């Protein structure tokens, strides 16, 4: 019996404190719930006073993947 193994490279997932780098911005995960997350979108890592926004976890994960975001800081 031959079985097909479909192993994908595991994604790091989203966690509180992570910083993701996009082409021209950074996204910091502030809080993570069951379905929603709070995040900050910043022009640079030193930028402060940015308001927190809310998004669905699935929506944010799709956004990060579609823009080829890289995990900068893992907390």
CORTACOR-V857722 format. One record per pair of residues at least 12 apart in sequence whose ideal C-beta (glycine too) atoms are under 7 Angstrom apart, sorted by the first residue. I is the first residue (numbers start at 1). J is the second residue. Records with the same first field share a line. If there is no record, write none. Layout:
BEGIN
I: J / J
END
This chain:
BEGIN
12: 71 / 74
14: 29 / 32 / 37 / 57 / 60 / 61
15: 29 / 32 / 75
16: 29 / 31 / 32 / 75
17: 29 / 75
18: 71 / 73 / 74 / 75
19: 45 / 72 / 73
20: 64 / 69 / 70 / 71 / 72
21: 69 / 70 / 72
22: 67 / 69
23: 67
25: 41 / 42 / 43
26: 42 / 45
27: 39 / 41
28: 40 / 42
30: 52
35: 56 / 57
36: 54 / 55 / 56 / 57
37: 55 / 57 / 60
38: 52 / 54
39: 52 / 53 / 55 / 60
40: 52
41: 53
END
